[in-house]
Amino acid sequence: MISAGKLQNRCPGCRAQILGFYDALLQPRTGALARPFARPRAPLPNAASTTSRLAQNSRRLNTFRSFSTTRQLLQDSPKNENTPAPEEDQSQDSGRRRAEDIETLVRQARQTFGDTLPADYLTPEEYKVYERLYGAPLRETGPEDVGIPYMGESGDILETRPSDLEKHTLYRENEDGTLEEVEYTLERSDLVENDDGSVDIVQDGEQLIDTLPLTDAQIDYLNVTANNQREYDALVKLQRDFEAAALQAREEESVEAQELLEQERLAEEEEEQEIEEEEEYDEEYERELGAETGGWEGDNSRLHPFTVLGQFKTRPSTIQLPKTTFVQPITELLKRTDTTHIKECAETKLGGPGLPYGPGSPRLQISHGQKGLKLQAGYHKMSEIEADTFLAAIMPGIYATTMSALVETRKRLGSNWLRELLTREGGKGPRVLDLGGGGAGLLAWERVLQAEWDVLREKGEVKGLHPPGKKTTVVGNENLRHRVSRFLHNTTFLPRLPDYLHSLSGREEELDTGGGPAPRKVFDVIIVSHMLMPLDQDWKRKDLIDNLWEMLSPDGGIMIVVEKAHPRGFEAVADVRSRFLREFAIPPTPTPHPEEITAPSERKREPGMIIAPCTNHAECPMYHHPGLSPGRKDFCHFSQRFIRPPFLQQIHGASHRSHEDIKFSYVSLRRGRHIGGPLPAADVSSDAGPVQYQPSGFLQGKEATDRAFAGYEKAVEGEEPQPLSWPRSILTPLKRHGHVTLDLCTPGGKIERWVVPKSFSKQAYHDARKHSWGDLWALGAKTRTMRNVRLGRAGEVPNLNDGGVRATAAAEGHKKKPKVVEINVHPQLGVLGAYEKPTKSRAQQRKSKAGKRVKLENLMESMGANEVEDPDDVEDRKFMKRKSKWDE
């Protein structure tokens, strides 16, 4: 606190203001002085009282500062004839007091309004003082400069006044603090022409802004203190201006809202009219189609039933991750870890922003290389933050891809497949193994199985809320296993995959096996997610597939292999498909395959088939040569959209798009059965001669392709074709004006391009425009051609003499050439230098960035041979020194 004794060198305005605080504290707080906000200040003390008080509290008298800039002397000037009379002294004192009052008022205005100033607040004389002290104000004072917007009853700042709660209603606070509702009508003015030709303005309704003085409750809205009556009036005016502007803004918003509603109403009317026209057209169109087909005229859908049956999508097409069993448990587990740490760990382990080494395949991150999943569930060493990263960044994508593959497998096998597993004798239910997903595949399987169970329960065929079955997953570390067990119940966790390949099963015919086969578990469904790409050797992938095949049930077991959607991932899946047809299964139809020399006791082939996505059992048209194919552009893959959970959205740093289109390659295989049922047992070992095939119940090969090209649009009821005889779209359809182009993988094992024009068929053209990537096509086409597939350079030896950078590097790396050194020898001076002779693959002279030729390296200088002094030179130098002495 500043004491009065320390105010000797302060300006008169500050002294008067601080002394005024003391007077205000001593006076009784009544009336306007008792108001905490926006109250007029008590009148300032006069100059005489101020001077006497300063004289009592200060040791020496300090003269008042005058308005002029001339320096005043402290000592008394001698009196002479020109000494002013006492009346003149009083006039000078009054002038000084006026200057002090002006300066005090200006400083108070600066303190209250800051760098701004209300309009017409200061007189011209006061404004000159304001400019001399602070310069010109920045702008006119606005409501926001003095604490407006308003405050509510509890003291909380409100964005709008209580009058904004309802339209055309004002609330005025009384002195006791209660709100009083005031109804009003909008002010409208009309122009009325008088008889004499003059025009008068006639106002209808009440005034929106009342001119009555503000109450104490209204004054409390202002978060500022008035120093004098002039400031008080200015603040009140600002508040009224703000209320008027707020009402005008609400009126403009109301007009804009009405215009927007009118536009929406017109748009809805136009849309309804278009819908009515489309419905009229649809009814006429369906009547025509019903007259032509006669089999499904009562269907409300405009799509052909075969088109609906061949669709490759879930329902709904965008997968929503289950909240109660997936999103919420993981969210609770991640609360103990900061999302920033999880994001940093994910970008470190999975290749940076976008997670190129995660389950997805972002196109923008293709430069990182075609690699597999870098964080595996089977890892035995995984920290807690890495376990959280697996839950948040990897499991949602694996869940979406597994769900898409399971739904397509269920569509192609029909409902009988799951019903047989659910109604198995003993009530054991299906046995499922999830490898690589850490439990995400089991969550997708639970939803598919639960949907089928609910249908059977509604029919009264089964009882209970949840389907029976056994679930098993492989999780190699404790941190991840403890987290997954929180939301994955009734599940067996294995630390590693058991080795069935080297067990006693199947070795009973060999010597020294010790008797019969050892007992083992088999699984009805095995889901393999992102397990092949991390294996860098072909023999490791081969052993993994062989081991999983031994674990698969021979009575119709299903194996689903999922990998990333890039050429290396597709080649890993295609290699599994190729080995399945060559070594493991007897396909439904005879298919030529190259013969392989295998041991008689290695493996016996048994019935089997490809469920999805292929509709042929021939050689894959996109995988002619095993192994890697450099430069591959076309490969078989599909896409599935899912909604990202909040924690995955934060890891990607996305704020607008909450969905992700994850791409993947997969194959679904079946062991021991065909669509028509199991084949009779027979000797089908690899050395038993040619395999005897039996009819499978559906077309395959070239015959199925020709029949699908003709179309099944007018198929007779009761003779519906098998969807596994239809071609599948491997790319997005090209929808042009008047025709649609489809790139299809046919049942004959060829990639063809079919064109469906508008003139071919009304129904076929309509369904072709609704066709999507991955769907089966059954309505035929008008023309077809072979499509050239860009498969890279599989099996080709690169040309090492093409002069390119890669060819040169390959030549230098694979072939060691001897170095040739050229030595320059002078007959008298000896060796002058040695240079390495450049090879043919390298230019003899090259230019640098500055355009100068680079000097070839001198081997003599690099070895320091030139630094050795010649003995003859030493002797000559000594001789010359002796000669110089003799001359002296």
N, C-alpha and C positions, 0 to 999 in steps of 0.2 A: 504494500500500500504506500502511496506517495504522500508524505507528510507536507504540511503547509510550510514548514521551515526550509524545505528543499525546493521551493518553487520560486526562488529569487530570480533565476535565469530563465524561467519559462515565459512563454508568450502570454499576453493578457487573456486571450480567448481560452487557453487551457486552464489558466488559474481560475477564471470565472466559472468555467464548466465544472471543475472539480469542487470548488467551493459551493457551487449550486447543489452538488450531491449531498454535502453536509446539511444544507438547509432543508433539502427534501426529507432527509432522515429525521430531522428534529420536528418537522411539521406533522400534524395528525393526518392519517390516511383516510380521507373521506371523499366521497363523490368520485370524480374522475381520477383522483390521485390514487385511489385504491385499486384501480384496474391494472392487471399485470401486463397487458399488452396494449399497444396503440393508444396510450393516454397522453394528453397534453402535459408538458412539463410545467412545474411551478415557475412563476415569473422570476427572471434573473435578478440578482441583487444589484442595486444601483452602484454608481461609481464611488460615492462617498463611503458607503458601508464597506465596500471592497477595499478601499484605500486604508481605512482605519484598521480593518482586520489584518491587512498585510503589514501595516506598521507595527502592530502589536506582536505578530508572530515572526517577524524577520528582524535581523540585526541591523540591516541598512536598507534604506529606501531605494527601490528600483523604479525608475520613471516608466510611465506607460509608453508603449510603442505607438508612434503616430502613423498615420496613413501615408505620409511622405517618406521619401527615400533619403532625405538629408540626415546627416549624423547630428545627434543632440549631445550637448555637453552636460555633464553631471553637476559641475559646480555652478553656483549662482552667479549670474551675470550682473555687473554693476548697474545700478539704477541711474537713468538719465532722463532727459526730457521726453524721450520717445517711449518711455515705459507705459504700457497699456494700463488703462483704468481697470478696476475690478469688474465692470460689466464685460469688458473685452476678455478678461480671464474666464469668465463664465461661458462666454460663447465658444472660446477655444476648447474648454473642457467638454462642452456638449458635442462639439465636432469630433473630439477624440472618442467620446463614448459612442457616437454613431458609427465611427469606423470600427470600433471594437465589436459592436453588435453585428455589423455586417460580416466581419471576419468569422465571428462565432457561428452565425447562421450558415455561412458557406461551409465551414468545417463540419457542422452537423449534417448538412445535406450530403456532403461527401461520405460521411460515416454511414448514413442511412441508405443511400441509393448507389453507393459505389462509383463505378466508372460511368454510370448513366445519370440522367437527370430528367424529371418529368417536364412536360411541356408547360411553358409560362409559369414555372415555379419561382424563378428569381427575377428580380427587377434588372434593368440594364446596368445599374451601378453595381449590384451584387454579382451579376454575371461577369463583369470585368474583373472583379476580385477573384471569382472562381477560375477564370482563364489564367489570371496571373499566378495563382497558386498551383493549379492542377492541369491546366490546359483545357482544351475543348472536350466535352463529354463524347463518349463513343456513339451513343444512340439515345433515343428516348426510353425512359424507364418502362419496363414491362411488368406484368404481374409476377412472372417467375423470379424477378430480381428482388422482390420483397417478401418471399415466403409463400406465395400462392402457387400451386394448388392448396386445397383446404385440408383441414384436420377434422376428424370425426369426434364423437363424444368421448371415446376412450383415448384420444390423443394420437391415434394412428393416422398417417397421411393417406388420404384417399385420392385416387386418380380423378374422380369426378365428384361433384356435389351430390347430396342425397336426391336432388331433383332429377338426376339422370336415371333413377331407378325405373321410372315409368315415363311414358310419353305424354306430353301435354299436361304435366303435373309439376307443381313447384312445392317445395317444403321449406317453410320459414321457421326458424328457431325462435322461441319466445325467450323472455328474460329468465325464466326458470329452467331453460335448457331443453324443453320438449319441442318436438317437430310439429308444425301446424301445416296441414295440407291446404294449398291455395290453388284453386282451379282458375284457368285463364283460357282465353281464346286468342288465336294468332292475330296479330295486328294486320289489318288489310286496309289499304288506302285506295280510294276511287277518285277519279277526276270527274267533277260535275261542272258543266258549262252553264253559266248564268245567262240572264236575259241580255245583259250588256256586253256579252262576249268574253267576260273574264272567266277564269278557271279557278275553282276552289278544290282543295284536297279534303276529302271527308274520310275520317278514320273510323273503322268499325272495331268494336271489342275494347278490351281494357289494355292498358299499357303493360308490356311485359316486364319492364324494369320499374319498380316502385321507387319513388323519390323520397320516401320516408327515411328518417335517420336510422342508422343501424343500431341494433340492440347489443347488449353486452355479449351475448352468446355468439352473435355474428362477428363482432369485433375480435373475439378470441380466435377466429379462424386465421387471422393474420399473424404470422410468425415473426414479428418485428415490433420494436418499441419506438413510438413517436417522441421526438425531443421537444416539439412545440406544436402549436395549433396549426401552423401552416403544413407541417409534415403530416399531421393527423388528417387534414382535409385532403391532401394529395393521396395518402394511402387509401382513404375511403373511396376516392374517385377511381383509383386503380382497381379496387375490388368491384366496383359497379361496372367498370369497363370489361373486366374479366367475365362477370356474369352475363353481360350482354353478348360478348363474343362466344361464350359457351352455348348460350341459347341459339345464337345464329348458326354455330357449327352443328348443333343437334338438328336444327331445322334443315340444314343442307344435307346432313346424313340421312334424314328422313326422306327428303326428296330423292336422293340417290338410291336409297333402298326401295322406294316405290318404283323408280325407273327400272331397277334391276329385277324386281319381282315381275314387272310388266314384260320385260324381255324374256325372263324364264317362262312366263305363262305362254308367250307367243311361241317360244321354242318347243315347249311341251305340246302345244296344239299342233305344230308342224310335225313333231315326232309321232304323235298319235295318229295324225293323218297318214304319215308314211307307213306306220305299222298297220293301219287299217287297209291301206292299199296292198301292202305285202301279204297280209292275211287273206285278202280276197284273191291275190295271185296264187298264194300257197294252196288255198282250197281248190281253186281251179286246176292248179298243177298236180295236186295230189289225186284229184278225181281222174285226171288224164293218166297218171301213173298207175292208179288202181285199176283203171280199165285195161291198161296194157299188161300189168303183171297179174292182177287178180288174186294175189296171195297176201298182201300186207297193206291193203288200202286203209285199214283202220288205224295204222300207226300214226301217232302225232308227229313223229320226227320226219324231217325231210330227207334224212340220210337213209341209204339202203341198209338193211340189216347186216349184210356182209361187210359193209364199210364200218359199221359200229363194232362188229366182231373183230375186225382186224386192227383196231386202233391200238397204238402203243402209248399208253398214258395211264396214269393213276386217276382216280376220281376222288376229289378234284385234281386237276392236272398239276397244281402247285401243292407240294407236300407241306403240311403243317406239322412241325415236330410236336410230339405229345407233351403237354405242359406238366401234367401231374407226375408222369413217370420218367421224364427226361429233362425238360427245361428247368423246372423249379428245383429239383434236387441238385443239379449241377450249379445253379445260381447260388444256392445256400452253401455249397462246398467252396465256391470261389470267393465268398465274402471275406474269408480270412487272408486273401491275397489281393494285393493291389493290381488292378487291371493293367497298369503301366508295366509292371514286372512281367506279367503273362505275355503282353504284346512284344516286349523286348526278347523274351525267351523264344517265342514263336518265330519272330523274324530271324533270330540267330540260328535256330535249328532247322527252319523250313525255307531258308533261302532268301530272306529279306521281305520287303513289303509286297503284298499280294500272295505270299506263301506259295512260291512256285514248286517247292518240294513237299507240299501238302497233298491232300486227296484230290484237289482240283487241278486243272491245267489252264491257267490264265494265258491268253495269247500274248499279252504284253511282256510276259516274263519268259518267252520261249528261248531267249538268248542265254539263259542260265544252264541250258542243257537238258536233255531228256533223261531225267533221273526219277527214281521211285520215291516212295515215302521214306523220309529220313528219320522219323520217330516211330518206332515199332512198339506194339504192345508186348511183344515177347522179349524185349530187352530186359536183362536181369539187373542192370544198373540204371536207375532213373531217379533223379532227385524229386523233391516235392513240387518244385515249380515246374519241372518237366511233366510230371503227372497231371498237374492242373492244365498245362498247355495241351496235353493230349485230349483231355476232356473238352476243353473249350474250342480248340481249333481243328481237331481231326475227327472226332466222333460225329458231329452233325453231317459232314459230307459223306462219311461212310454209311450213315443211316439212310441218307437220301438215295445213294446209288444202290444199296442193297434192297431197299424197298421197291425201287423201280424194277430190278431184276426179278424179285420174288413175285411181283404182281404179273409180270409178263409170263413167267413160268406157270403160275396158277391159271392164267387165261388159256394157255395152249394145252395144258393137261386136263383142264376141266375141274369141276367141283368134286368129282369122284376120287381124285387123288388125295385130297385132304380128308375127305370123309372116311376113306379106308384107314387112314392113319389114326383118326380120332376114335373110330369104333373098333379098333383092334381088340382081339381077345385078351382078356385080363385087364383091360382099361389102362394099359401102360402109356398109350399115346405116342406121339412121334419123338424121336431122339435127334437132337440138333447139335452140331458142333460149329462154333464161330472161331475162325482162325484169322488173326490179323486185325479184327475190328475192335477188340477189347470189350466186347459186349454190345456194340452198336448194332451188329447184325442180329443179335438175339432180340433186341427191342423191336426191330422191324418185323422179325418173324412172329413175335407175340401179337402184333396188331393184325397181321394177315390171318393168323390162326384164330384170334378172338372174333374176327368178323365172320368166319365160317362157323365157329361155335355158336354164335348168337343166332344164326339162321337155323341151325339144327335145333336149338333150344326153343325157338318160336314154333317150330313144327312139332315139338314134343318128343323128338327122337332121343334127346340127351337131357341130363339134369345137371345142375350146378352152374355157378357163375363163371368159373374159369376152366379152360380146357386142360386136360392132363398132358403130361409130357416131361421129358428130361432135357435140360439145357446145360451145355458145357462150353466153356471158352478158355482160351489160352492167354494167361497174363503172367509175365515172367518176373515182375517185381512187386514188392509189398506195397509201395506207396500208391501205385495205380490200382492194385487189387483192393486195398482198403477203401478207396474212393468209389470204385465201381460197385462194390458190394452194398453201398448205401441205398442204391436205387435198383439194383438188379438182384431180385430175390429168387430163392429156390434154384440156385445156379451153382454148378461145380466149376471151380477154378483150377486149372492145371498149370503148373509152372513151366512145362515144356510139352511138346508134342510127343506122344509115345511112339516108339519105333516098332511098327508092325511088319516092316519089310524084311527084317532079319529074325523074326520070331519063328517058332516051330510050325506055324500054320502053313500048310502047303508043302512041307518038306517031309511028309511022312513016308514018301517013297524012297528017300535017300537013306543011305546007311548012316549009322551012328547019330540018329536024331533023338533017340531016347523014348520012342513011343509015339503016341497020338499028338495032335495039335494042342497047343496051350490055349486056355480060354481067353477070350478077348471081347471087347465091346465093338459094336458096329453102330453106325449112325444112318438115319434115314435121309438127313439133309446135312450137307457140309458146305459152309459158306467160306470161301477163301478170298480175303480182301487184301490187296496190295502186298502179297507175299512173294511174288516172283521177281519183280524188278530189283529189290535189294540183293538178290542172289546174283553174283557177278559171273558165275561159272554155269555152263549148260548142264554139267553132271549134277550140280546141286539142285537145280530146278527139276531135273529128271527124277532124282531120288525123292524129292518132296511130293511130286505127283504120284509116283509109284506107292509111296507110303499112304497117302490119302486114299488112293484107290482101294488099298487093302482094308482101310477103315470104313469104306462105304458099303452099305447094305447091298447084297447081290439081288435082293428082291425089290427092285424098283427104286433104289437109292438115287438121290439127286445131288450133284455137285455143281456149285455155281462159283466160277472164277471171275473176279473183278479186278481190273487194273486201270491205270490212268490213260487218258485219251490223248496219246501221242504215238508216233510210229513205233517207238521201242515198247511201249505198253501193249499196243495191238499185236506186235510180233510175239510177245510173250504169251498172250492169250491164243493166238493162232497156232503157236507151236503145241499147246495143250490140245487143241482141237485136232491137229494133224496126227499127233500120237494116239489120240483116242480112236480115230478111224483106222489107223494102221496096226495098232498093237492090242487094244483093249476090247473093242466092241465089234459085234456083227451088225452092220447097219440094216435098216428095213429093206433096202433095195441093193442089188449088186452094183458095186462101184469099183472101177479099176484103180488099183493103187500099186505102187512099186513094191516088189517083193523084197523082204528083208530076211537076212540069215540070222535066226535066233536059236537059242538052245531049246531042245524039246521040253525041258523041265522048267523053263523060265516062267511062262505065263500061258494061261488058256484063255482064248477069246470067248466071249459070251454075248448074248443079245444086248443091244444098247442103241441109243439114238440121241441126236441133238435136238433139244427142246427149243431153244431160242439162242440167238436171234436168227440162226440159219434155217432155211427151209429146204436145204439140200444136204446130201451126205457125200458129195464129191469133193474134189480138191478145192480149197478156198480160192476164188478168182483173184483175191488180193494178196495171196501168200503162195506164190509159185515155188520159191526157193527158200529153204530153211535158213535161219540165221538172220543177221542184220542186213538191211538194204539201204545203203547210203543214198540220200536224195529222194526218199519216199515222200510223196505228197498226198496220196489217197490212202485212206485206211478206214476200217469199219469202227465207228464209235457212235454213241448216242448221248442225249442230253436230258437232264432232269432238273426242274426248277424247285427250289425249296425256300422257305422263309427263314432267314437267319435269326437265331435267338439273339437277345440283347448283348450277351457277352461276346459272341462272335462278331457282331456289328461293331463293337468297341475295338476289338483286335484289328479289324480291317480299317478302322478309322472312317467308316462310312456314315454319312448323316442323312442322305436322301433315299438312296435305293436300299431297301431292306431285304431283297431277294437275291438269290445267286443261281445261275444256270451252270450246274456242274456237269462236266462231260466225262464219259467213261467208256471203256471197252469191256465186254463180258461175253461169257458163253455158259450155257446151262446144259449139262449132260445128264443122261439117265443110264443106270446100270441094271441089266437083267431083264428089262421089259421093253416092248414096243407099245405103240398106241393101242394096237389090237389085243394086247395081253402078252404073257410070257410065251416063248417058244419052247417046244419040248426039249428035254435034255439030250445032248448029243456030244460026241467027241469033236470039239472045235479047237483042238490045240493047233499050234502053228505048223506042225508037221503032219497033220492029218489030211493033207491034200486040199483040193478046192472046197470052199465053204458052200454049203447048201442054203440058199435063201428061200424064205417063204413069203407069200404075199402079206403086205403090211396093212392093207385096207385103205390106202390113199396113194395117189399118183406121185411119182417122183421123176426127175430127169427131164428130157426134152418133151416127152408127152405132156407132163404137167405144165410146162412152160407154154406150149401151144394152146392148151385148153384154157389157161389163165389169160392168154392174149385175146382169145375169142370172147372171154367174159362170162361170168356167172350171173349176170343181171336177171336173166329170165329162167333161172333154174327152177325146176319143178319142186314143189313142196314135198318133203320126205326124201329127197335125193341131194341134200345139202353137201357141198364139198368139204373136205378137211382143210382148215386154215393152213396147215403145214404144207399144202400144195400151192400156196399163193406166193408171188414175189414180194419182197420187202424193200421199202424205200431206204436207201442208204445216205441220201442227201436231202436237203431242203428242196421241195418242188419249185420249179420255175413257173410262176403263174403270170402268163402274158395275156394280152387282149385276144380273146377268142380261142385260146388253147392253153393247155397245161402240159408241161414237160416233166416226166418222172424218171429219175435214175434209180433202177431197180436191180436187186440181186435175185436172179430167177432160180426156180427149183432145178434148172439144168446146170447150175454152177457157172453162170455167165453174168457179166455186168452189161445191161442193156438200157437204152434210153427209149421210153415209150412216150408217144404224144397223143393226148386225149383232146381233140378239138370239139368245138361246140356242135359241129355237124355229126359227130359220131353218135352221141346219145345225150338226151337231156339229163337223165339221172347220172350218167357217168361223168359228164362235164361238171355238174353241180357238186358231186362228191369229190371230184378231183381238185376243185378249188378249196375244199375243206380238208384235203389230204395234208398230213404232217410228216415230218421226218421220223422214220422208224415204223410207220404204219404198213400193214399188209394191204395189197391192192387186188381186188377180185373182179372188177367190172370191165377189164379189158382195155384195149386201145386201138387206134386206127393205124398207126405206123410204129415201127420199132427198128432201131439200129444198134449196132455194137458200140459201146462207149469205151474209149481208150482210157485206161487206168494208168496213172503215173506211179509206178511201183519202185522207182529208183534203179540202182545198178547192182542188184543182188547177183552174186556169183561172178561178176565181171572183174577182170584184172585191170587196175587203172594204168593208163598210158603214162609211162615215166619220162617220155621224150617230147611232151607237148610244150615244154618251155615255161610252164606255169610255176608259181611259187610252191604249190603243194607237190608238184612233180619233182621239182628241184630238191625240196627238203626230203622227199621220199628217196630220191636217188642218193643223196648224201648219207641218209640214215641207214640204208640197206646195203650199200656197197662201199667198201673202203678202197680208196684209190691211193696209190703211192705218191708221196710228195716229190716233186722234181725241183732241184735247186740249181740255178744257173750261177756259175762262179766266173767273174771277170778277172783274168790273169794277164798282167803285163809282162812281156819278156824281160824287161830290165827292172821294173819297179815291183814286180811280184803280184800278189793278190790285191786287187783294188776294191772288190766288193762281191757280195753274194746275194742273190734275189731268188725268192720262191717263184717258180713258174706257175702262173694261174691255170686252172683247169678249164675245160671247155664249158662247163656249166656255170662258170663265173666270168664276168667281164674282166678284161685285163685292166682297163682304166674306167673309173667311175667318177662322176661329178658330184660334188657336194651341193648343199643348198645354195651356197654363194656362187656357184657356177665354176669354181676352180677345180682343176683335176687333182685328185688325191695322189700324193706321192707314194710310190710303192715302198714297202719296208725294206730297209737294207739290213740283211742278217749280220753283216760284219759289225755295223754300228750297234745293233741290238745286243750282240754278244760281247761288246767292248773290245773287239780286236783292234780297232783303230787307235785305242788309247795306249797300246803297247809301243814303246819307242824303239825305233830301228837302231841297232848297234852302230851302223855306219854313220848315222846322223849324230850319235853321241861323240864318236871319234872326230868327225869333221868339226864339231863345235869346240872340242878341246884344242884342236889344231889352230883354229882361228883365234882363240884366246892367247895361245903362246906366241902366235905371230904378231898380235897387237902389242904385246910386251916388248918383243924384239924391236919393233919399229920405234918405240919410245926411247 
